[in-house]
Amino acid sequence: MPLFAIAFPMIDPVALQIGPLVIRWYALAYIAGLLIGWWLAKRIAGRDAYWGATAHPKPLDVDDLIVWVAFGVILGGRLGYVLFYDFALYVEEPLEALKLWRGGMSFHGGLLGAALALALFARSRKLPVLPTFDLAAAVTPIGLFFGRIANFINGELYGRATDVSWGMVFPGGGPEPRHPSQLYQAALEGVCLFLLVQILARSGALKRPGLVTGAFAAGYAVARIIGEEFRQPDAQIGFLAGGLTMGMLLSIPMLLAGLALVVYAARRPAAA
């Protein structure tokens, strides 16, 4: 073990409290991700040159789409956490599932919830589904970045014990220095994935419906699997067979589906 370790910066999870009203950094992270994603999605939707002849949501559609996605992410993320990560607890105490302020959100569940919301929205507006998915995929890494930063502020989802010089002692993580895996994941799932989908969106990929969505899905799966190599598994689950974690297991089908969608979209002619 190293002689020195970085002390965790004790940031209050509560950003602002006014009487009984409590605003947490975790909630602000979701709000920031949605608002910045909404702003960028409107800009991308308004750039017809990015899309060519592909029918796609317009900037005014994005104003309503963000509401659908917000509900899909919150409901799907919470339900996914209940089913995948701590089902036994919520069977015994089902009302705990309603206490969102205590944390516990699953990205994969939120992704499925958002996908369902996007599909229903596209159907209600008579929009093609894949371009609607592509628009959302182009901005989703923004929310992932803020979400991981909020995980770090909360001192949750910390990494495995390590002897690297930047190891950090987390409250609740014992005396051993640990990887600040939340920051690794913010860089991989947030920054790197954002650059990937933005480069694709601006270089003609939106003219091939499904290409940006597939690249996002496959890219996220790879980033998550790498991040899981440093992240401490959830205590109630631990390691699965073969040293896999639940995050890895849920990312494998996402990787395969993303690659399949990339191949499908790349084989179709671009909409000039």
VMD Tcl script that draws the C-alpha trace (Angstrom):
set ca {
  {0.00 0.00 0.00}
  {1.23 3.57 -0.66}
  {2.62 5.66 2.16}
  {0.29 8.50 1.22}
  {-3.24 8.63 -0.12}
  {-5.44 11.47 -1.29}
  {-8.12 12.38 1.21}
  {-11.63 12.41 -0.18}
  {-12.83 16.02 -0.58}
  {-15.77 16.05 1.80}
  {-18.37 17.77 -0.35}
  {-21.82 18.02 1.18}
  {-24.23 15.97 -1.00}
  {-26.81 18.69 -0.29}
  {-26.13 21.62 -2.60}
  {-28.79 23.90 -1.13}
  {-31.31 23.71 1.68}
  {-34.06 26.25 2.26}
  {-36.17 25.17 5.22}
  {-37.63 21.75 4.41}
  {-36.59 22.06 0.75}
  {-33.41 20.07 0.10}
  {-31.65 20.21 -3.27}
  {-28.95 17.58 -3.75}
  {-26.07 17.55 -6.20}
  {-27.41 14.24 -7.52}
  {-30.66 15.92 -8.58}
  {-28.80 18.89 -10.04}
  {-26.68 16.50 -12.11}
  {-29.81 15.05 -13.71}
  {-31.21 18.53 -14.33}
  {-27.94 19.80 -15.84}
  {-27.66 16.76 -18.10}
  {-31.23 17.16 -19.34}
  {-31.03 20.92 -19.90}
  {-27.68 20.93 -21.70}
  {-28.71 17.87 -23.68}
  {-31.98 19.62 -24.63}
  {-30.06 22.71 -25.81}
  {-27.59 20.71 -27.92}
  {-30.30 18.41 -29.33}
  {-32.19 21.47 -30.59}
  {-29.07 22.69 -32.37}
  {-28.40 19.32 -33.98}
  {-32.05 18.91 -34.98}
  {-31.93 22.32 -36.66}
  {-28.86 21.51 -38.78}
  {-30.49 19.97 -41.87}
  {-27.06 19.54 -43.47}
  {-26.23 16.91 -40.83}
  {-29.26 14.83 -41.82}
  {-29.44 15.14 -45.58}
  {-32.78 13.79 -46.79}
  {-33.36 11.82 -43.58}
  {-36.64 12.72 -41.86}
  {-35.84 13.69 -38.27}
  {-37.22 15.54 -35.24}
  {-37.27 19.32 -35.56}
  {-36.19 21.77 -32.84}
  {-39.79 22.26 -31.70}
  {-40.17 18.48 -31.33}
  {-37.20 18.46 -28.96}
  {-39.06 20.71 -26.51}
  {-41.63 17.95 -25.93}
  {-39.21 15.07 -26.40}
  {-37.12 16.12 -23.40}
  {-40.12 15.67 -21.08}
  {-40.78 12.15 -22.37}
  {-37.12 11.21 -21.99}
  {-36.90 12.64 -18.46}
  {-39.75 10.44 -17.27}
  {-38.34 7.43 -19.11}
  {-34.89 7.85 -17.58}
  {-36.14 8.32 -14.01}
  {-38.72 5.53 -14.04}
  {-36.56 3.11 -16.01}
  {-33.44 3.89 -14.01}
  {-35.16 3.29 -10.69}
  {-36.96 0.15 -11.84}
  {-33.71 -1.20 -13.31}
  {-31.89 -0.67 -10.01}
  {-34.67 -2.41 -8.09}
  {-34.67 -5.43 -10.43}
  {-30.96 -5.79 -11.20}
  {-29.11 -4.59 -8.12}
  {-31.11 -4.98 -4.88}
  {-34.28 -6.91 -5.64}
  {-34.32 -8.76 -2.30}
  {-34.38 -5.50 -0.32}
  {-37.28 -4.02 -2.27}
  {-39.29 -7.22 -2.05}
  {-39.11 -6.95 1.74}
  {-39.64 -3.17 1.78}
  {-41.41 -2.17 -1.48}
  {-42.00 1.42 -0.36}
  {-38.22 1.98 -0.38}
  {-38.38 1.87 -4.19}
  {-40.24 5.19 -4.13}
  {-37.54 6.99 -2.14}
  {-35.53 8.33 -5.07}
  {-33.69 10.80 -2.86}
  {-31.79 7.92 -1.27}
  {-30.11 7.12 -4.59}
  {-30.04 3.91 -6.55}
  {-30.38 4.34 -10.32}
  {-29.38 1.89 -13.03}
  {-28.03 3.25 -16.31}
  {-29.16 0.19 -18.24}
  {-32.66 0.51 -16.78}
  {-32.69 4.23 -17.56}
  {-31.57 3.44 -21.10}
  {-34.46 1.03 -21.63}
  {-36.89 3.54 -20.13}
  {-35.57 6.30 -22.38}
  {-35.70 4.02 -25.43}
  {-39.35 3.20 -24.76}
  {-40.14 6.90 -24.27}
  {-38.35 7.78 -27.53}
  {-40.22 5.09 -29.46}
  {-43.59 6.18 -28.09}
  {-42.81 9.82 -28.81}
  {-41.76 9.05 -32.39}
  {-44.93 7.06 -32.93}
  {-47.12 9.83 -31.51}
  {-45.50 12.41 -33.83}
  {-45.27 10.06 -36.84}
  {-41.47 10.43 -36.83}
  {-39.02 7.69 -37.89}
  {-37.74 5.87 -34.82}
  {-34.03 5.46 -35.63}
  {-33.31 9.15 -36.37}
  {-35.10 10.01 -33.12}
  {-32.82 7.56 -31.31}
  {-29.79 9.03 -33.09}
  {-30.60 12.52 -31.89}
  {-30.88 11.33 -28.29}
  {-27.69 9.25 -28.54}
  {-25.75 12.29 -29.73}
  {-26.36 14.13 -26.45}
  {-26.76 11.37 -23.84}
  {-23.06 11.35 -22.77}
  {-23.62 14.82 -21.28}
  {-25.96 13.33 -18.68}
  {-23.58 10.43 -18.07}
  {-20.75 12.83 -17.29}
  {-22.72 14.83 -14.75}
  {-24.14 11.65 -13.21}
  {-20.69 10.22 -12.55}
  {-19.49 13.50 -11.06}
  {-22.50 13.35 -8.72}
  {-21.54 9.78 -7.77}
  {-18.11 11.08 -6.82}
  {-19.54 13.92 -4.73}
  {-21.75 11.42 -2.90}
  {-18.73 9.19 -2.24}
  {-20.61 6.24 -3.76}
  {-19.70 3.64 -6.40}
  {-16.03 4.01 -5.49}
  {-13.27 1.85 -6.90}
  {-11.34 -1.17 -5.77}
  {-8.42 -0.96 -3.34}
  {-5.22 0.14 -5.07}
  {-1.63 1.18 -4.50}
  {-1.51 3.85 -7.22}
  {-0.33 7.26 -6.07}
  {-3.72 8.86 -6.77}
  {-5.63 6.35 -4.67}
  {-8.28 7.98 -2.52}
  {-9.72 7.03 0.88}
  {-13.51 7.19 0.57}
  {-15.84 7.49 3.55}
  {-17.52 4.14 3.93}
  {-14.84 2.45 1.84}
  {-12.57 1.42 4.67}
  {-9.01 2.64 5.34}
  {-7.56 1.42 2.02}
  {-6.94 3.89 -0.80}
  {-9.23 3.15 -3.73}
  {-9.48 4.05 -7.39}
  {-11.65 7.14 -7.95}
  {-13.53 5.04 -10.50}
  {-16.37 7.56 -10.76}
  {-13.92 10.00 -12.36}
  {-12.60 7.30 -14.70}
  {-16.15 6.60 -15.79}
  {-16.93 10.31 -16.18}
  {-13.97 10.55 -18.57}
  {-14.82 7.39 -20.53}
  {-18.63 7.42 -20.59}
  {-18.91 11.19 -20.60}
  {-16.02 12.92 -22.36}
  {-14.70 10.20 -24.70}
  {-18.14 8.92 -25.70}
  {-19.38 12.48 -26.24}
  {-16.49 13.19 -28.62}
  {-17.19 9.96 -30.52}
  {-20.89 10.60 -31.14}
  {-20.34 14.30 -31.92}
  {-17.67 13.53 -34.51}
  {-19.97 10.96 -36.10}
  {-22.99 13.29 -36.06}
  {-21.02 16.08 -37.73}
  {-19.38 13.87 -40.35}
  {-22.50 12.46 -42.01}
  {-23.44 9.55 -39.75}
  {-26.94 11.01 -39.16}
  {-27.66 10.35 -42.83}
  {-27.50 6.63 -42.02}
  {-30.27 6.10 -39.43}
  {-29.14 3.98 -36.51}
  {-25.40 4.51 -36.96}
  {-24.98 7.03 -34.14}
  {-27.24 4.99 -31.86}
  {-25.28 1.81 -32.52}
  {-21.95 3.55 -32.01}
  {-23.20 5.03 -28.74}
  {-24.45 1.67 -27.46}
  {-21.26 -0.17 -28.36}
  {-19.06 2.68 -27.13}
  {-20.84 2.90 -23.80}
  {-20.62 -0.87 -23.32}
  {-16.86 -0.83 -23.91}
  {-16.39 2.19 -21.60}
  {-18.51 0.57 -18.88}
  {-16.69 -2.76 -19.08}
  {-13.33 -0.97 -18.77}
  {-14.63 1.12 -15.87}
  {-15.91 -1.98 -14.08}
  {-12.34 -3.29 -13.95}
  {-11.61 -0.54 -11.43}
  {-14.98 -0.16 -9.70}
  {-15.85 -2.01 -6.51}
  {-18.85 -4.28 -7.19}
  {-22.06 -3.56 -5.30}
  {-21.80 -5.12 -1.85}
  {-25.12 -6.96 -2.11}
  {-24.07 -8.61 -5.40}
  {-20.28 -8.92 -5.44}
  {-18.52 -10.66 -8.28}
  {-20.43 -12.99 -10.57}
  {-19.16 -16.09 -12.36}
  {-15.82 -15.63 -14.09}
  {-15.06 -12.45 -12.18}
  {-17.75 -10.51 -14.04}
  {-19.74 -7.75 -12.38}
  {-23.39 -6.92 -12.93}
  {-22.37 -3.83 -14.91}
  {-20.26 -5.99 -17.25}
  {-22.99 -8.57 -17.64}
  {-25.59 -5.97 -18.61}
  {-23.17 -4.30 -21.02}
  {-22.41 -7.41 -23.09}
  {-25.82 -7.59 -24.88}
  {-25.66 -3.81 -25.29}
  {-22.29 -4.17 -27.05}
  {-23.58 -6.88 -29.39}
  {-26.76 -4.96 -30.21}
  {-24.77 -1.78 -30.85}
  {-22.34 -3.49 -33.20}
  {-25.21 -5.15 -35.07}
  {-26.93 -1.78 -35.50}
  {-23.71 -0.17 -36.74}
  {-23.31 -2.88 -39.38}
  {-26.96 -2.58 -40.41}
  {-26.80 1.22 -40.72}
  {-23.43 1.27 -42.49}
  {-24.69 -1.10 -45.19}
  {-27.59 1.16 -46.05}
  {-27.05 4.03 -48.50}
  {-26.68 7.47 -46.97}
  {-29.55 9.90 -47.47}
  {-27.97 12.53 -49.73}
}
mol new
graphics top color blue
foreach p $ca { graphics top sphere $p radius 0.5 }
foreach p [lrange $ca 0 end-1] q [lrange $ca 1 end] { graphics top cylinder $p $q radius 0.2 }
display resetview
